[in-house]
Amino acid sequence: MTAQPEQGQHDAGAWSTREAVETWRRGTASRADALGPVTERMLDLAGVAAGGRVLDVAAGTGDQTLLAARRVGPTGSILATDLSPTMLEAAADAAREAGFTNVETRVMDAQDLQVDPDSFDAAISRFGLMLMPLPQQALAGIRRALEPGGKLAAIVFSGADKNPHQALPVLIARRHRGLPAQTPGEAGMFALGGDGVLEDALRAAGFREVAVHPFTITRRAASAVEAVTRLKDSLLIVRELLAPLDAAEREAVWAEIERELRRFEGPDGFAVSGEALIGVGTK
């Protein structure tokens, strides 16, 4: 996911703006460094291979779409879906620039997938499911879209306590807005990260051979200052939370976030580990 809003109402929100797309694209290289290994593992677990037909749900600007397209090759195909037309335009542009002719994009709500049943060998979703108010509906739709024996592999964040890089900025921003911490089950970054939550959701949707694989993600930067600069581009939920504040108040919040993240600075720069979960199920 790569590109969905963290909020209760499922709409494209801030992710539909040109500014959001441009800021997101600026982070392509750093995302590739941090998320490349977990993305490749997701593709392995989904069985994405040459000639495959792959559904990419909540594809965003298509970082993982291109990796999947490379794997399936010219005899395979990728359908990338997302709620944001602007994000998908960027994904289509990236596919053309990379020379891929096997990628199709389609604006679509993951909670109401309008695709033919039994039409894909594999499905993937990177950091999208946990942001949906009704992930169970999305999972049921993905299962319908898979042919018998087809696999889904979806990446979500584990718990907030295991992901300080994202959790601390959100917590600080919510506190400055006078908002409580996210409640369990509320759509948001860590909604599927609790013990057994992702497994239960996959089984409830009818998937079999369900497994969840934890994966460590390490984010690196030259300093906490650089890390915060990247977060301003990538963590749009914080920007949305801070939007009602004036400029001075917003800068004060980001300064506090920077101070908190300095604990992860060391002799070799800034480095902070987090945990993702890759949920896998077979139709």
C-alpha positions in Angstrom: 0.0 0.0 0.0 1.2 1.5 -0.2 -1.0 4.4 -0.7 -4.2 4.7 1.3 -5.2 7.1 4.0 -5.0 6.2 7.7 -8.5 7.3 8.8 -11.8 5.7 9.6 -13.6 6.8 6.4 -12.3 4.9 3.4 -11.6 7.4 0.8 -8.7 8.5 -1.3 -8.4 11.7 0.8 -5.0 13.4 0.8 -3.6 10.7 -1.4 -5.5 12.0 -4.4 -3.6 15.3 -4.6 -0.7 15.9 -6.9 1.3 17.2 -4.0 0.9 13.9 -2.2 1.9 11.9 -5.2 5.0 14.0 -5.7 6.1 13.8 -2.1 5.5 10.0 -2.1 7.5 9.6 -5.3 10.4 11.5 -3.7 10.7 8.6 -1.2 10.9 5.9 -3.8 14.6 5.2 -3.3 14.4 5.1 0.5 11.3 2.9 0.4 13.1 0.5 -1.9 16.0 0.3 0.6 13.8 -0.3 3.6 10.9 -2.3 2.0 12.6 -4.1 -0.9 13.5 -7.3 1.1 10.0 -7.7 2.7 8.4 -7.0 -0.7 10.4 -9.7 -2.3 9.5 -12.1 0.5 5.8 -11.3 -0.1 6.1 -12.1 -3.8 7.8 -15.4 -2.9 5.1 -16.4 -0.5 2.4 -15.4 -3.0 4.0 -17.6 -5.6 4.5 -14.8 -8.1 6.3 -16.3 -11.0 6.8 -16.2 -14.8 3.5 -16.2 -16.7 1.4 -15.5 -13.6 -1.7 -13.3 -13.4 -1.4 -11.1 -10.3 -3.9 -8.8 -8.5 -2.2 -6.0 -6.6 -4.7 -4.5 -4.1 -4.1 -0.9 -2.8 -1.2 -0.6 -5.2 -0.5 3.1 -4.7 2.3 4.4 -6.9 3.2 0.8 -7.8 6.6 0.1 -6.2 5.7 -3.5 -5.6 3.7 -3.7 -8.9 6.9 -3.2 -10.9 8.7 -5.9 -8.9 5.8 -8.3 -9.6 5.7 -7.3 -13.3 9.4 -8.1 -13.6 8.8 -11.6 -12.1 5.8 -12.5 -14.3 7.5 -11.3 -17.5 5.9 -10.6 -20.8 3.7 -13.7 -20.7 2.2 -12.7 -17.3 0.1 -9.7 -16.2 -0.5 -7.5 -13.2 -3.8 -5.7 -12.4 -3.0 -2.8 -10.0 -6.0 -1.4 -8.1 -6.3 1.5 -5.8 -8.9 4.1 -4.6 -6.7 7.0 -5.7 -6.7 7.8 -9.4 -3.7 10.1 -9.0 -1.6 7.4 -7.4 -2.5 4.9 -10.1 -1.6 7.4 -12.8 1.9 7.5 -11.2 2.0 3.7 -11.1 1.1 3.5 -14.8 3.7 6.2 -15.7 6.3 4.2 -13.7 5.4 1.0 -15.5 5.7 2.7 -18.9 9.0 4.3 -18.0 10.3 0.9 -16.9 9.2 -0.6 -20.2 6.6 -2.9 -18.8 3.6 -3.7 -21.1 2.1 -6.2 -18.7 0.6 -3.8 -16.2 -3.0 -2.6 -16.1 -4.3 -0.1 -13.6 -7.9 0.2 -12.5 -9.4 2.6 -9.9 -11.3 0.5 -7.4 -12.3 0.2 -3.8 -10.6 -2.8 -2.3 -13.7 -3.4 -0.2 -15.8 -3.8 -3.4 -13.5 -5.5 -5.9 -15.1 -5.6 -9.3 -13.1 -8.3 -11.0 -14.0 -11.7 -12.5 -14.0 -14.5 -10.0 -11.3 -17.2 -10.3 -9.2 -15.0 -12.6 -5.9 -14.6 -10.8 -3.1 -16.9 -9.8 -1.9 -14.7 -7.0 -2.8 -11.6 -5.1 -0.6 -9.2 -3.1 -1.2 -6.1 -0.9 1.6 -4.0 0.7 0.6 -2.0 3.7 -3.0 -1.5 2.6 -5.3 -3.9 4.4 -4.9 -2.5 7.8 -6.0 1.0 6.7 -9.4 -0.2 5.5 -12.5 0.1 7.7 -13.8 -3.3 6.4 -10.7 -5.4 5.7 -12.8 -8.6 6.0 -14.8 -7.4 2.9 -11.6 -6.8 1.0 -10.2 -10.3 2.0 -13.4 -12.0 0.9 -13.3 -10.1 -2.5 -9.6 -11.1 -3.0 -10.4 -14.7 -2.3 -13.2 -14.7 -4.9 -10.8 -13.2 -7.4 -8.3 -16.0 -7.0 -8.5 -19.3 -8.8 -8.6 -22.4 -6.7 -5.2 -22.9 -5.2 -4.2 -19.3 -5.7 -2.4 -17.5 -2.9 -2.7 -14.1 -1.2 0.3 -12.6 0.5 -0.3 -9.3 2.3 2.0 -7.1 4.3 0.8 -5.2 7.4 2.5 -3.5 10.3 2.8 -5.4 13.5 2.0 -3.7 16.8 2.8 0.0 17.5 5.2 -1.1 20.3 7.3 -2.8 17.6 7.3 0.1 15.1 8.5 3.3 16.8 9.4 4.9 13.5 5.8 5.2 12.6 4.1 5.0 16.0 5.9 7.8 17.8 5.1 10.5 15.2 1.5 9.5 15.1 1.2 9.3 18.9 2.8 12.8 19.3 0.6 14.3 16.6 -2.6 12.8 18.1 -1.7 14.1 21.5 -1.2 17.7 20.2 -4.6 17.4 18.6 -6.1 16.2 21.9 -7.0 12.9 20.3 -6.7 9.5 22.2 -4.5 6.7 21.0 -5.9 4.5 18.3 -8.3 1.9 19.7 -7.9 -1.9 18.9 -9.7 -2.8 15.7 -9.9 0.9 14.5 -8.7 1.2 10.9 -5.2 2.5 11.0 -1.5 1.6 10.7 -1.5 -1.1 13.4 -5.1 -2.4 13.1 -4.1 -5.9 12.1 -0.9 -6.1 14.1 -2.3 -7.7 17.3 -1.7 -11.3 18.3 -3.7 -13.6 16.0 -5.7 -10.7 14.4 -4.3 -11.2 10.9 -4.6 -15.0 11.0 -8.2 -14.8 12.2 -9.1 -12.3 9.5 -7.7 -14.6 6.8 -9.4 -17.7 8.1 -12.7 -15.8 8.5 -12.5 -14.9 4.8 -12.3 -18.5 3.9 -8.6 -18.9 3.3 -6.8 -22.1 4.1 -3.2 -23.0 4.9 -3.0 -19.6 6.7 0.3 -18.5 8.0 1.8 -15.3 9.3 5.5 -14.5 8.9 7.1 -11.7 10.9 9.7 -9.7 9.1 12.2 -7.1 10.5 12.4 -3.8 8.6 15.3 -1.4 9.3 15.1 2.2 8.2 18.3 4.2 7.9 19.2 7.8 7.4 22.2 10.1 8.0 20.5 11.6 11.1 17.2 12.1 12.8 16.8 15.3 10.9 16.9 13.5 7.6 14.6 10.8 9.0 12.0 13.5 9.9 12.4 15.1 6.5 11.4 11.8 4.9 8.6 11.2 7.3 7.1 14.6 6.3 6.8 13.2 2.8 5.7 9.6 3.6 3.7 9.8 6.8 0.7 11.7 5.4 -1.5 10.8 8.4 0.7 13.1 10.5 0.3 15.9 8.0 -3.5 15.4 8.0 -3.6 15.4 11.8 -1.5 18.6 12.0 -3.4 20.4 9.2 -5.7 22.4 11.6 -2.7 23.8 13.5 -0.9 26.9 12.4 2.6 26.8 10.9 4.4 27.5 14.1 2.5 24.8 16.0 3.2 22.3 13.2 6.9 23.0 13.3 6.9 22.6 17.1 5.3 19.1 16.7 7.8 18.0 14.1 10.6 19.3 16.4 9.3 17.2 19.2 9.2 14.2 16.9 12.8 14.8 15.9 13.8 14.9 19.5 12.1 11.6 20.2 13.7 9.9 17.2 17.2 11.1 18.2 17.3 8.1 20.5 17.9 6.0 17.4 21.0 7.9 16.3 24.4 6.3 16.7 28.0 6.4 15.4 26.8 5.2 12.0 23.8 7.5 11.7 20.1 6.9 12.3 18.8 3.4 12.3 15.5 2.1 13.7 14.0 -1.4 13.4 10.3 -2.3 13.0 8.3 -5.3 12.4 6.0 -6.2 9.5 3.7 -9.3 9.2 3.2 -11.1 6.0 -0.1 -12.9 6.0 -0.5 -15.8 3.6 -3.6 -17.8 2.6 -4.6 -20.2 -0.1 -8.0 -20.3 -1.8 
